[in-house]
Amino acid sequence: MDHAQVPVLEALRDFRSRGDIAYGPPGHKQGRGADPRVAEIVGLDVFRSDVLSLNGLDDRRQSQGVLSRAQDLMADAVGADQAFFSTCGSSLSVKTAMLSVAGPGEKLLISRNAHKSVIAAVIVGGVEPIWVHPKFDTERHIAHPPEPDDVRRRLREHPDAKGMLLITPTDWGTCADIRGVARVCHEHDVPLIVDEAWGAVFPFHPGLPPWGMDAEADLVVTSVHKTGSAIEQSSVFHVQYDRVSAEVLKQREDLLGTTSASSLVYATLDGWRRQMVEQGHDLLDTALHRAERIRTTVGELPALRPMGGEIVEEGLAASYDPLKIVIDVRDLGISGMQAAEWLRKNRQVDVGGSDTCRLSASITYADDDETEKTLLDALRALTEEADSLERQPPVRLPEPSALELEQAMSPRKAFFAEVDHVPAEQATGRIAAEMISPYPPGVPVIAPGEVITDEVLDYLRSGFEHGVLIPDAADPSVRTLRVVRG
């Protein structure tokens, strides 16, 4: 296919050059009605390119072929049979993918280190989750993806499961053996869905971890905005084989997705695909060398421990994303969250993620010598100033096994049940009726339907006292909890 073509961008260019005036949404009419104070900050061209597909560029049902051609080019670029754009982010795309495989009351294997958006899909869709617990790394206090044997065991225990949802890479860049898991799933004639939100660039350089489509997954969801150059909420479904019906996927997407899709998202997805096909290898090659330099230099700084290939050598993960710089800061005597706050306040450096043990920085092909130097200078300053930071109450991290809570009720039933609000000291042994997800990274420590334990409560309460954000709990201080009545 001719990857110099960019059907959405070309349609947008033609729309703007014609000077069409649309007598429908959006109400700002290509910026004519935009507040100049807003346009001064976000740019008038944002409004000029904010065009509704219907009666503008294209529409899936009254199609001039613009979007379908762009999606065909994307599929060809990454080796998928079909690709579909989503303008609602991968949080919604993963929900759509799950509901394309398992319906209400049906079983789906799910990595328990899933983001809260996955648990939300379980609740909304009424799916019965069969948790596949991740591989816990006690020394680093981090969860790596489950292995093929973990999936095989759960499929043997639940032969009526409709498929598997695998999250890889994790928020900390460690990756699953996708091919191994896919082959286990296919032995049982069920599809593998991969939430590969952080892996959009993987198809475009051999130095990156294996790409889900190359590793025999049936359906892969990526977030191009995370590591590529499309705007926020840019997500893509990639499909191959016949275990997931493309027709069903589109129906489920139509059920959950917006009817006012953003042409800005479509256009930037289209342009990013062209950029990657034409320049991706060289751009990523430069980024990989830059990331390795940064990792090496960080390793030479006192009390900072960057994570790298040892994760694979120790048998904890099948591979890792070298563009994700993950740094353990505990030897500084502070948490990753404290380090992140100090870097933002004192060096105007915003890291990608942080928790009690570490922080992370994503390196992309958009980085240059200046951003490399800024990051390293900031981390060097952190090591010099860490002793002056106020020590916060420690987070009491539980043993990994304590995080594997008993599922006593389906998440949907528990979430919609009659509830009591009880003090934390009375919540032990009760069934949770809410999600409680420390941010970042937003993986629920407690999901609806799970039995609350002392160890997990102690972890959450001490985390809050340290400064952990718990935004989805009814009581973010975790002094009280929503539990199933009875």
DRENDO-1510 file (C-alpha; in Angstrom, 1 decimal, always signed):
<recs>
REC; n; res; u; v; w
REC; 1; MET; +0.0; +0.0; +0.0 .
REC; 2; ASP; +1.1; +3.6; -0.6 .
REC; 3; HIS; +1.9; +4.9; +2.9 .
REC; 4; ALA; +2.5; +8.4; +1.6 .
REC; 5; GLN; -1.2; +8.7; +1.6 .
REC; 6; VAL; -3.0; +10.2; +4.6 .
REC; 7; PRO; -6.7; +10.0; +3.8 .
REC; 8; VAL; -8.0; +11.8; +6.9 .
REC; 9; LEU; -5.4; +14.5; +6.8 .
REC; 10; GLU; -6.0; +15.0; +3.1 .
REC; 11; ALA; -9.7; +15.3; +3.6 .
REC; 12; LEU; -9.2; +17.8; +6.4 .
REC; 13; ARG; -6.9; +19.8; +4.2 .
REC; 14; ASP; -9.5; +19.8; +1.5 .
REC; 15; PHE; -12.2; +20.8; +3.9 .
REC; 16; ARG; -10.2; +23.8; +5.2 .
REC; 17; SER; -9.2; +24.9; +1.7 .
REC; 18; ARG; -12.8; +24.8; +0.5 .
REC; 19; GLY; -13.8; +27.1; +3.3 .
REC; 20; ASP; -17.0; +25.1; +4.1 .
REC; 21; ILE; -19.3; +26.6; +6.7 .
REC; 22; ALA; -21.1; +23.9; +8.7 .
REC; 23; TYR; -24.5; +24.5; +10.1 .
REC; 24; GLY; -24.2; +21.8; +12.7 .
REC; 25; PRO; -21.8; +20.9; +15.4 .
REC; 26; PRO; -19.3; +21.9; +16.6 .
REC; 27; GLY; -20.9; +25.2; +17.6 .
REC; 28; HIS; -17.6; +27.2; +17.4 .
REC; 29; LYS; -17.8; +26.8; +13.6 .
REC; 30; GLN; -14.1; +26.2; +13.0 .
REC; 31; GLY; -13.0; +28.8; +15.5 .
REC; 32; ARG; -15.3; +31.7; +14.5 .
REC; 33; GLY; -16.9; +31.6; +17.9 .
REC; 34; ALA; -13.9; +30.6; +19.9 .
REC; 35; ASP; -13.0; +32.9; +22.8 .
REC; 36; PRO; -9.8; +34.6; +21.7 .
REC; 37; ARG; -8.4; +34.1; +25.2 .
REC; 38; VAL; -8.8; +30.3; +24.7 .
REC; 39; ALA; -7.5; +30.4; +21.2 .
REC; 40; GLU; -4.4; +32.3; +22.4 .
REC; 41; ILE; -3.5; +29.3; +24.6 .
REC; 42; VAL; -4.6; +26.3; +22.6 .
REC; 43; GLY; -4.2; +27.8; +19.1 .
REC; 44; LEU; -6.9; +28.8; +16.6 .
REC; 45; ASP; -5.9; +25.9; +14.3 .
REC; 46; VAL; -7.2; +23.4; +16.9 .
REC; 47; PHE; -10.6; +24.8; +16.3 .
REC; 48; ARG; -10.2; +25.1; +12.5 .
REC; 49; SER; -9.4; +21.4; +12.4 .
REC; 50; ASP; -12.2; +20.3; +14.8 .
REC; 51; VAL; -14.6; +19.0; +12.2 .
REC; 52; LEU; -17.5; +16.6; +12.7 .
REC; 53; SER; -17.1; +13.6; +10.4 .
REC; 54; LEU; -20.7; +13.7; +9.3 .
REC; 55; ASN; -21.3; +16.4; +6.7 .
REC; 56; GLY; -17.6; +17.2; +7.1 .
REC; 57; LEU; -14.9; +14.7; +6.4 .
REC; 58; ASP; -16.5; +11.2; +6.4 .
REC; 59; ASP; -18.7; +8.9; +8.3 .
REC; 60; ARG; -18.7; +5.2; +8.8 .
REC; 61; ARG; -22.3; +4.8; +7.7 .
REC; 62; GLN; -22.4; +7.5; +4.9 .
REC; 63; SER; -18.8; +6.7; +4.0 .
REC; 64; GLN; -16.7; +8.3; +1.3 .
REC; 65; GLY; -14.0; +5.8; +2.3 .
REC; 66; VAL; -11.8; +8.3; +4.1 .
REC; 67; LEU; -11.7; +6.6; +7.5 .
REC; 68; SER; -11.8; +3.1; +6.1 .
REC; 69; ARG; -8.8; +3.8; +3.9 .
REC; 70; ALA; -6.9; +5.3; +6.8 .
REC; 71; GLN; -7.7; +2.2; +8.9 .
REC; 72; ASP; -6.6; -0.2; +6.1 .
REC; 73; LEU; -3.3; +1.7; +5.9 .
REC; 74; MET; -2.8; +1.3; +9.6 .
REC; 75; ALA; -3.5; -2.4; +9.5 .
REC; 76; ASP; -1.0; -2.9; +6.7 .
REC; 77; ALA; +1.6; -0.8; +8.6 .
REC; 78; VAL; +1.5; -3.0; +11.7 .
REC; 79; GLY; +0.7; -6.4; +10.1 .
REC; 80; ALA; -2.9; -6.8; +11.3 .
REC; 81; ASP; -5.8; -8.1; +9.2 .
REC; 82; GLN; -7.9; -5.1; +10.2 .
REC; 83; ALA; -7.5; -2.0; +12.3 .
REC; 84; PHE; -10.2; +0.4; +13.7 .
REC; 85; PHE; -9.6; +3.8; +15.2 .
REC; 86; SER; -11.1; +4.9; +18.5 .
REC; 87; THR; -11.3; +8.4; +19.8 .
REC; 88; CYS; -12.2; +7.5; +23.4 .
REC; 89; GLY; -8.8; +6.3; +24.6 .
REC; 90; SER; -7.8; +2.7; +25.4 .
REC; 91; SER; -9.7; +2.7; +28.6 .
REC; 92; LEU; -12.9; +2.4; +26.5 .
REC; 93; SER; -11.2; +0.4; +23.8 .
REC; 94; VAL; -10.3; -2.3; +26.3 .
REC; 95; LYS; -13.9; -2.4; +27.6 .
REC; 96; THR; -15.1; -2.8; +24.0 .
REC; 97; ALA; -12.6; -5.6; +23.3 .
REC; 98; MET; -13.6; -7.5; +26.5 .
REC; 99; LEU; -17.3; -7.3; +25.6 .
REC; 100; SER; -16.6; -8.5; +22.1 .
REC; 101; VAL; -15.4; -11.8; +23.6 .
REC; 102; ALA; -17.4; -12.3; +26.8 .
REC; 103; GLY; -21.0; -11.3; +27.6 .
REC; 104; PRO; -23.0; -11.0; +30.8 .
REC; 105; GLY; -22.4; -14.0; +33.0 .
REC; 106; GLU; -19.6; -15.4; +30.8 .
REC; 107; LYS; -16.1; -16.1; +32.1 .
REC; 108; LEU; -13.0; -14.2; +30.9 .
REC; 109; LEU; -9.5; -14.8; +32.2 .
REC; 110; ILE; -8.0; -11.4; +33.2 .
REC; 111; SER; -4.6; -10.4; +34.6 .
REC; 112; ARG; -5.3; -9.2; +38.1 .
REC; 113; ASN; -2.7; -6.4; +37.7 .
REC; 114; ALA; -5.3; -4.8; +35.4 .
REC; 115; HIS; -6.1; -1.1; +35.4 .
REC; 116; LYS; -9.3; +0.1; +37.1 .
REC; 117; SER; -10.8; +0.6; +33.6 .
REC; 118; VAL; -10.7; -3.2; +33.1 .
REC; 119; ILE; -12.5; -3.8; +36.4 .
REC; 120; ALA; -15.1; -1.2; +35.2 .
REC; 121; ALA; -15.7; -3.3; +32.1 .
REC; 122; VAL; -16.3; -6.3; +34.3 .
REC; 123; ILE; -18.9; -4.4; +36.2 .
REC; 124; VAL; -20.6; -2.8; +33.2 .
REC; 125; GLY; -20.6; -5.9; +31.1 .
REC; 126; GLY; -21.4; -8.4; +33.9 .
REC; 127; VAL; -18.4; -10.5; +32.9 .
REC; 128; GLU; -17.3; -13.1; +35.4 .
REC; 129; PRO; -13.6; -12.5; +35.9 .
REC; 130; ILE; -11.2; -15.4; +36.4 .
REC; 131; TRP; -8.2; -13.8; +37.8 .
REC; 132; VAL; -4.8; -14.8; +36.6 .
REC; 133; HIS; -2.4; -13.4; +39.3 .
REC; 134; PRO; +0.7; -11.7; +38.1 .
REC; 135; LYS; +4.2; -12.7; +39.0 .
REC; 136; PHE; +5.2; -10.8; +42.1 .
REC; 137; ASP; +8.7; -9.5; +42.5 .
REC; 138; THR; +9.1; -9.3; +46.3 .
REC; 139; GLU; +12.4; -7.5; +46.3 .
REC; 140; ARG; +11.2; -4.7; +44.0 .
REC; 141; HIS; +7.6; -4.9; +45.2 .
REC; 142; ILE; +6.3; -4.9; +41.6 .
REC; 143; ALA; +3.9; -7.1; +39.6 .
REC; 144; HIS; +5.2; -8.6; +36.3 .
REC; 145; PRO; +2.8; -10.2; +33.8 .
REC; 146; PRO; +1.6; -13.8; +34.3 .
REC; 147; GLU; +3.2; -16.6; +32.4 .
REC; 148; PRO; +1.8; -19.1; +29.9 .
REC; 149; ASP; +1.6; -21.9; +32.6 .
REC; 150; ASP; -0.5; -19.6; +34.8 .
REC; 151; VAL; -2.9; -19.1; +32.0 .
REC; 152; ARG; -2.9; -22.9; +31.1 .
REC; 153; ARG; -3.8; -23.8; +34.7 .
REC; 154; ARG; -6.7; -21.3; +34.8 .
REC; 155; LEU; -8.0; -22.5; +31.5 .
REC; 156; ARG; -8.0; -26.1; +32.7 .
REC; 157; GLU; -9.9; -25.0; +35.8 .
REC; 158; HIS; -12.3; -23.0; +33.7 .
REC; 159; PRO; -12.7; -24.7; +30.3 .
REC; 160; ASP; -15.8; -22.6; +29.7 .
REC; 161; ALA; -13.9; -19.3; +29.7 .
REC; 162; LYS; -14.3; -17.3; +26.6 .
REC; 163; GLY; -10.8; -15.9; +26.3 .
REC; 164; MET; -8.0; -14.1; +28.1 .
REC; 165; LEU; -7.1; -10.4; +28.6 .
REC; 166; LEU; -3.4; -9.9; +29.0 .
REC; 167; ILE; -1.9; -6.6; +30.1 .
REC; 168; THR; +1.6; -6.0; +28.6 .
REC; 169; PRO; +3.7; -4.1; +29.0 .
REC; 170; THR; +2.9; -3.1; +32.5 .
REC; 171; ASP; +3.0; +0.5; +33.7 .
REC; 172; TRP; +6.6; -0.2; +34.7 .
REC; 173; GLY; +7.6; -1.6; +31.3 .
REC; 174; THR; +7.9; -5.3; +31.9 .
REC; 175; CYS; +6.4; -7.6; +29.2 .
REC; 176; ALA; +4.7; -10.9; +29.0 .
REC; 177; ASP; +5.5; -13.9; +26.7 .
REC; 178; ILE; +2.6; -13.0; +24.4 .
REC; 179; ARG; +3.3; -15.8; +22.0 .
REC; 180; GLY; +3.4; -18.4; +24.7 .
REC; 181; VAL; +0.1; -17.2; +26.2 .
REC; 182; ALA; -1.5; -16.9; +22.7 .
REC; 183; ARG; -0.6; -20.5; +22.0 .
REC; 184; VAL; -2.0; -21.7; +25.3 .
REC; 185; CYS; -5.3; -19.8; +24.5 .
REC; 186; HIS; -5.4; -21.2; +21.0 .
REC; 187; GLU; -4.9; -24.8; +22.3 .
REC; 188; HIS; -8.2; -24.2; +24.1 .
REC; 189; ASP; -9.7; -22.5; +21.0 .
REC; 190; VAL; -10.2; -19.1; +22.7 .
REC; 191; PRO; -8.9; -15.7; +21.7 .
REC; 192; LEU; -6.2; -13.7; +23.4 .
REC; 193; ILE; -6.8; -10.0; +23.9 .
REC; 194; VAL; -3.8; -7.9; +24.6 .
REC; 195; ASP; -4.0; -4.5; +26.3 .
REC; 196; GLU; -0.8; -3.2; +24.8 .
REC; 197; ALA; -1.6; +0.4; +25.5 .
REC; 198; TRP; +2.1; +1.2; +26.1 .
REC; 199; GLY; +3.3; -0.6; +23.0 .
REC; 200; ALA; +2.1; +1.3; +20.0 .
REC; 201; VAL; +5.6; +1.8; +18.6 .
REC; 202; PHE; +6.7; -1.8; +19.1 .
REC; 203; PRO; +5.9; -2.8; +15.4 .
REC; 204; PHE; +8.4; -0.3; +14.1 .
REC; 205; HIS; +11.8; -1.4; +15.5 .
REC; 206; PRO; +13.3; -4.8; +16.2 .
REC; 207; GLY; +15.0; -3.5; +19.4 .
REC; 208; LEU; +11.6; -3.2; +21.1 .
REC; 209; PRO; +9.6; -6.0; +22.7 .
REC; 210; PRO; +7.6; -8.4; +20.5 .
REC; 211; TRP; +4.5; -6.8; +19.0 .
REC; 212; GLY; +1.2; -8.6; +19.8 .
REC; 213; MET; +0.2; -9.1; +16.2 .
REC; 214; ASP; +3.6; -10.7; +15.4 .
REC; 215; ALA; +3.2; -12.8; +18.6 .
REC; 216; GLU; -0.1; -14.4; +17.5 .
REC; 217; ALA; -2.5; -12.4; +19.6 .
REC; 218; ASP; -6.0; -12.1; +18.2 .
REC; 219; LEU; -6.9; -8.6; +19.3 .
REC; 220; VAL; -4.5; -5.9; +20.4 .
REC; 221; VAL; -5.4; -2.4; +21.7 .
REC; 222; THR; -2.8; +0.3; +21.6 .
REC; 223; SER; -2.8; +3.9; +22.9 .
REC; 224; VAL; -0.9; +5.9; +20.3 .
REC; 225; HIS; -0.9; +9.0; +22.5 .
REC; 226; LYS; +1.2; +7.3; +25.2 .
REC; 227; THR; +4.3; +6.7; +23.2 .
REC; 228; GLY; +3.5; +8.0; +19.7 .
REC; 229; SER; +2.7; +11.4; +18.2 .
REC; 230; ALA; -1.1; +11.3; +18.1 .
REC; 231; ILE; -3.1; +13.5; +20.5 .
REC; 232; GLU; -4.7; +12.3; +23.7 .
REC; 233; GLN; -7.5; +9.7; +23.5 .
REC; 234; SER; -6.0; +8.2; +20.3 .
REC; 235; SER; -6.5; +4.4; +20.4 .
REC; 236; VAL; -6.5; +1.6; +17.8 .
REC; 237; PHE; -7.9; -1.9; +17.7 .
REC; 238; HIS; -5.8; -4.4; +15.7 .
REC; 239; VAL; -7.4; -7.7; +14.7 .
REC; 240; GLN; -6.3; -10.9; +13.1 .
REC; 241; TYR; -7.5; -14.5; +12.6 .
REC; 242; ASP; -11.2; -15.3; +13.1 .
REC; 243; ARG; -11.6; -15.9; +16.8 .
REC; 244; VAL; -12.8; -12.3; +17.4 .
REC; 245; SER; -15.5; -11.2; +15.0 .
REC; 246; ALA; -14.7; -7.8; +13.5 .
REC; 247; GLU; -18.5; -7.3; +13.0 .
REC; 248; VAL; -19.1; -7.9; +16.8 .
REC; 249; LEU; -16.2; -5.6; +17.7 .
REC; 250; LYS; -17.6; -2.8; +15.6 .
REC; 251; GLN; -21.1; -3.3; +17.1 .
REC; 252; ARG; -19.7; -3.2; +20.7 .
REC; 253; GLU; -17.6; -0.1; +19.8 .
REC; 254; ASP; -20.7; +1.6; +18.4 .
REC; 255; LEU; -22.5; +0.7; +21.7 .
REC; 256; LEU; -19.9; +2.2; +23.9 .
REC; 257; GLY; -18.1; +4.8; +21.8 .
REC; 258; THR; -19.0; +8.4; +21.0 .
REC; 259; THR; -21.3; +9.4; +18.1 .
REC; 260; SER; -19.2; +12.6; +17.8 .
REC; 261; ALA; -15.8; +11.2; +17.0 .
REC; 262; SER; -12.9; +13.7; +16.9 .
REC; 263; SER; -11.4; +14.3; +13.5 .
REC; 264; LEU; -8.4; +15.7; +15.4 .
REC; 265; VAL; -7.8; +12.2; +16.8 .
REC; 266; TYR; -8.4; +10.5; +13.4 .
REC; 267; ALA; -6.1; +12.9; +11.6 .
REC; 268; THR; -3.2; +12.6; +14.1 .
REC; 269; LEU; -3.5; +8.8; +14.0 .
REC; 270; ASP; -3.3; +8.9; +10.3 .
REC; 271; GLY; -0.3; +11.1; +10.2 .
REC; 272; TRP; +1.5; +9.1; +12.9 .
REC; 273; ARG; +1.2; +5.9; +10.8 .
REC; 274; ARG; +2.8; +7.6; +7.9 .
REC; 275; GLN; +5.6; +9.0; +10.1 .
REC; 276; MET; +6.3; +5.5; +11.5 .
REC; 277; VAL; +6.3; +3.7; +8.1 .
REC; 278; GLU; +8.6; +6.3; +6.6 .
REC; 279; GLN; +10.8; +7.3; +9.5 .
REC; 280; GLY; +10.0; +5.1; +12.5 .
REC; 281; HIS; +13.0; +2.9; +12.5 .
REC; 282; ASP; +15.5; +5.7; +12.5 .
REC; 283; LEU; +13.5; +7.8; +15.0 .
REC; 284; LEU; +13.2; +4.9; +17.4 .
REC; 285; ASP; +16.8; +3.9; +16.9 .
REC; 286; THR; +17.9; +7.3; +18.1 .
REC; 287; ALA; +15.4; +7.1; +21.0 .
REC; 288; LEU; +16.7; +3.6; +22.0 .
REC; 289; HIS; +20.3; +4.8; +22.1 .
REC; 290; ARG; +19.3; +7.9; +24.1 .
REC; 291; ALA; +17.4; +5.7; +26.6 .
REC; 292; GLU; +20.4; +3.4; +27.1 .
REC; 293; ARG; +22.6; +6.4; +27.8 .
REC; 294; ILE; +20.2; +7.8; +30.3 .
REC; 295; ARG; +19.8; +4.4; +32.0 .
REC; 296; THR; +23.6; +4.0; +32.2 .
REC; 297; THR; +24.2; +7.5; +33.6 .
REC; 298; VAL; +21.4; +7.1; +36.2 .
REC; 299; GLY; +23.0; +3.8; +37.4 .
REC; 300; GLU; +26.2; +5.8; +38.1 .
REC; 301; LEU; +24.3; +8.2; +40.4 .
REC; 302; PRO; +24.3; +7.5; +44.1 .
REC; 303; ALA; +21.4; +5.6; +45.6 .
REC; 304; LEU; +19.5; +5.3; +42.3 .
REC; 305; ARG; +18.8; +1.9; +40.9 .
REC; 306; PRO; +17.5; +1.8; +37.3 .
REC; 307; MET; +15.7; -1.4; +36.2 .
REC; 308; GLY; +16.8; -3.0; +33.0 .
REC; 309; GLY; +17.7; -6.4; +31.4 .
REC; 310; GLU; +18.3; -8.1; +34.8 .
REC; 311; ILE; +14.5; -8.4; +34.9 .
REC; 312; VAL; +14.7; -10.8; +32.0 .
REC; 313; GLU; +17.9; -12.5; +33.2 .
REC; 314; GLU; +16.2; -13.3; +36.6 .
REC; 315; GLY; +13.3; -14.9; +34.8 .
REC; 316; LEU; +10.8; -12.3; +36.0 .
REC; 317; ALA; +9.6; -11.1; +32.6 .
REC; 318; ALA; +9.9; -12.2; +29.0 .
REC; 319; SER; +11.2; -8.8; +28.0 .
REC; 320; TYR; +11.1; -5.2; +29.0 .
REC; 321; ASP; +10.6; -1.9; +27.3 .
REC; 322; PRO; +14.0; -0.2; +27.1 .
REC; 323; LEU; +12.3; +3.2; +26.4 .
REC; 324; LYS; +10.8; +3.1; +29.9 .
REC; 325; ILE; +13.3; +4.4; +32.5 .
REC; 326; VAL; +12.2; +2.9; +35.8 .
REC; 327; ILE; +14.3; +4.0; +38.8 .
REC; 328; ASP; +14.1; +2.6; +42.4 .
REC; 329; VAL; +14.7; +5.5; +44.8 .
REC; 330; ARG; +14.3; +3.8; +48.2 .
REC; 331; ASP; +18.0; +4.0; +48.9 .
REC; 332; LEU; +17.6; +7.8; +49.1 .
REC; 333; GLY; +15.3; +7.3; +52.1 .
REC; 334; ILE; +12.3; +8.6; +50.3 .
REC; 335; SER; +9.4; +7.3; +48.2 .
REC; 336; GLY; +9.0; +7.6; +44.5 .
REC; 337; MET; +6.0; +9.9; +45.1 .
REC; 338; GLN; +8.2; +12.2; +47.2 .
REC; 339; ALA; +10.9; +12.2; +44.5 .
REC; 340; ALA; +8.3; +13.0; +41.8 .
REC; 341; GLU; +6.9; +15.9; +43.8 .
REC; 342; TRP; +10.4; +17.3; +44.4 .
REC; 343; LEU; +11.3; +17.1; +40.8 .
REC; 344; ARG; +8.1; +18.9; +39.7 .
REC; 345; LYS; +8.4; +21.6; +42.3 .
REC; 346; ASN; +12.1; +22.3; +42.1 .
REC; 347; ARG; +13.2; +21.3; +38.6 .
REC; 348; GLN; +9.9; +21.5; +36.6 .
REC; 349; VAL; +10.3; +17.9; +35.6 .
REC; 350; ASP; +7.2; +15.8; +35.5 .
REC; 351; VAL; +7.9; +12.1; +35.5 .
REC; 352; GLY; +5.5; +9.5; +33.9 .
REC; 353; GLY; +4.7; +7.6; +37.1 .
REC; 354; SER; +5.7; +7.0; +40.7 .
REC; 355; ASP; +4.8; +4.8; +43.6 .
REC; 356; THR; +6.2; +4.0; +47.0 .
REC; 357; CYS; +9.4; +2.5; +45.6 .
REC; 358; ARG; +10.2; +4.1; +42.3 .
REC; 359; LEU; +9.5; +6.6; +39.5 .
REC; 360; SER; +9.5; +6.2; +35.8 .
REC; 361; ALA; +10.2; +8.4; +32.8 .
REC; 362; SER; +9.2; +7.5; +29.2 .
REC; 363; ILE; +11.7; +8.3; +26.5 .
REC; 364; THR; +10.3; +8.8; +23.0 .
REC; 365; TYR; +11.6; +9.9; +19.7 .
REC; 366; ALA; +10.4; +13.4; +20.6 .
REC; 367; ASP; +13.2; +13.6; +23.2 .
REC; 368; ASP; +16.4; +15.4; +22.3 .
REC; 369; ASP; +19.8; +16.3; +23.8 .
REC; 370; GLU; +18.1; +19.1; +25.8 .
REC; 371; THR; +15.4; +16.9; +27.4 .
REC; 372; GLU; +18.0; +14.2; +28.1 .
REC; 373; LYS; +20.2; +16.7; +29.9 .
REC; 374; THR; +17.3; +18.2; +31.8 .
REC; 375; LEU; +16.2; +14.8; +33.1 .
REC; 376; LEU; +19.7; +13.8; +34.2 .
REC; 377; ASP; +20.5; +17.1; +35.8 .
REC; 378; ALA; +17.2; +16.9; +37.8 .
REC; 379; LEU; +17.9; +13.4; +39.0 .
REC; 380; ARG; +21.5; +14.4; +39.9 .
REC; 381; ALA; +20.1; +17.3; +41.9 .
REC; 382; LEU; +17.6; +15.0; +43.6 .
REC; 383; THR; +20.4; +12.7; +44.9 .
REC; 384; GLU; +22.1; +15.8; +46.3 .
REC; 385; GLU; +19.0; +17.2; +48.0 .
REC; 386; ALA; +17.3; +14.0; +49.2 .
REC; 387; ASP; +18.7; +14.2; +52.7 .
REC; 388; SER; +16.9; +17.5; +53.2 .
REC; 389; LEU; +13.5; +16.1; +52.3 .
REC; 390; GLU; +11.1; +15.6; +55.2 .
REC; 391; ARG; +10.6; +11.9; +55.9 .
REC; 392; GLN; +7.0; +10.8; +55.6 .
REC; 393; PRO; +5.4; +7.9; +57.5 .
REC; 394; PRO; +6.4; +4.7; +55.8 .
REC; 395; VAL; +4.0; +2.7; +53.6 .
REC; 396; ARG; +3.5; -0.7; +55.1 .
REC; 397; LEU; +3.9; -2.9; +52.0 .
REC; 398; PRO; +2.1; -6.3; +52.3 .
REC; 399; GLU; +3.5; -9.6; +51.3 .
REC; 400; PRO; +2.6; -10.3; +47.7 .
REC; 401; SER; +0.3; -13.2; +48.6 .
REC; 402; ALA; -1.7; -10.8; +50.8 .
REC; 403; LEU; -2.8; -9.0; +47.6 .
REC; 404; GLU; -4.6; -12.0; +46.3 .
REC; 405; LEU; -7.9; -11.4; +47.9 .
REC; 406; GLU; -10.8; -13.9; +47.9 .
REC; 407; GLN; -13.5; -13.2; +45.3 .
REC; 408; ALA; -16.7; -13.8; +47.3 .
REC; 409; MET; -19.2; -12.2; +44.9 .
REC; 410; SER; -19.2; -11.0; +41.3 .
REC; 411; PRO; -17.9; -7.5; +40.9 .
REC; 412; ARG; -21.1; -6.4; +39.2 .
REC; 413; LYS; -23.4; -7.8; +41.9 .
REC; 414; ALA; -21.2; -6.3; +44.7 .
REC; 415; PHE; -21.0; -2.9; +43.0 .
REC; 416; PHE; -24.8; -2.6; +42.6 .
REC; 417; ALA; -25.6; -4.2; +46.0 .
REC; 418; GLU; -27.2; -2.5; +49.0 .
REC; 419; VAL; -24.2; -1.1; +51.0 .
REC; 420; ASP; -23.1; -0.1; +54.4 .
REC; 421; HIS; -20.5; +2.5; +55.2 .
REC; 422; VAL; -18.3; +1.1; +57.9 .
REC; 423; PRO; -15.2; +2.3; +59.8 .
REC; 424; ALA; -12.1; +0.7; +58.5 .
REC; 425; GLU; -11.5; -1.2; +61.7 .
REC; 426; GLN; -14.9; -3.0; +61.1 .
REC; 427; ALA; -14.3; -3.7; +57.4 .
REC; 428; THR; -12.1; -6.8; +57.8 .
REC; 429; GLY; -13.9; -9.8; +56.5 .
REC; 430; ARG; -16.6; -7.8; +54.7 .
REC; 431; ILE; -17.2; -7.8; +51.0 .
REC; 432; ALA; -16.1; -4.7; +49.2 .
REC; 433; ALA; -18.7; -2.8; +47.2 .
REC; 434; GLU; -16.2; -0.3; +45.6 .
REC; 435; MET; -12.9; -0.1; +43.8 .
REC; 436; ILE; -10.0; +1.2; +45.8 .
REC; 437; SER; -7.1; +2.0; +43.5 .
REC; 438; PRO; -3.9; +3.9; +44.6 .
REC; 439; TYR; -2.8; +6.3; +41.9 .
REC; 440; PRO; -0.5; +5.9; +40.1 .
REC; 441; PRO; -0.7; +3.4; +38.5 .
REC; 442; GLY; -4.5; +2.9; +39.1 .
REC; 443; VAL; -4.6; -0.9; +39.7 .
REC; 444; PRO; -7.3; -1.7; +42.2 .
REC; 445; VAL; -5.9; -3.2; +45.4 .
REC; 446; ILE; -9.5; -4.0; +46.3 .
REC; 447; ALA; -12.1; -4.7; +43.6 .
REC; 448; PRO; -15.9; -5.1; +44.2 .
REC; 449; GLY; -16.8; -8.5; +45.5 .
REC; 450; GLU; -13.4; -9.2; +47.1 .
REC; 451; VAL; -13.1; -9.8; +50.9 .
REC; 452; ILE; -11.3; -7.1; +52.7 .
REC; 453; THR; -8.3; -8.1; +54.9 .
REC; 454; ASP; -6.3; -6.4; +57.7 .
REC; 455; GLU; -3.1; -6.5; +55.6 .
REC; 456; VAL; -4.6; -4.7; +52.7 .
REC; 457; LEU; -6.3; -2.1; +55.0 .
REC; 458; ASP; -3.0; -1.5; +56.7 .
REC; 459; TYR; -1.3; -1.0; +53.3 .
REC; 460; LEU; -4.0; +1.5; +52.1 .
REC; 461; ARG; -4.3; +3.5; +55.4 .
REC; 462; SER; -0.5; +3.8; +55.7 .
REC; 463; GLY; -0.3; +4.8; +52.0 .
REC; 464; PHE; -2.9; +7.6; +52.5 .
REC; 465; GLU; -0.9; +8.9; +55.5 .
REC; 466; HIS; +2.2; +8.9; +53.3 .
REC; 467; GLY; +0.4; +10.9; +50.6 .
REC; 468; VAL; -0.8; +8.2; +48.2 .
REC; 469; LEU; -3.8; +9.4; +46.1 .
REC; 470; ILE; -6.8; +7.1; +46.2 .
REC; 471; PRO; -9.4; +9.0; +44.1 .
REC; 472; ASP; -12.0; +6.3; +43.3 .
REC; 473; ALA; -12.8; +5.3; +46.9 .
REC; 474; ALA; -15.9; +6.9; +48.4 .
REC; 475; ASP; -13.7; +7.9; +51.3 .
REC; 476; PRO; -10.2; +8.6; +49.9 .
REC; 477; SER; -8.7; +8.6; +53.4 .
REC; 478; VAL; -9.9; +4.9; +53.7 .
REC; 479; ARG; -11.2; +5.7; +57.2 .
REC; 480; THR; -14.5; +4.2; +56.0 .
REC; 481; LEU; -15.4; +1.7; +53.3 .
REC; 482; ARG; -18.4; +0.8; +51.2 .
REC; 483; VAL; -19.2; -2.8; +51.9 .
REC; 484; VAL; -22.0; -5.1; +50.8 .
REC; 485; ARG; -24.9; -5.0; +53.3 .
REC; 486; GLY; -25.4; -8.1; +55.4 .
</recs>
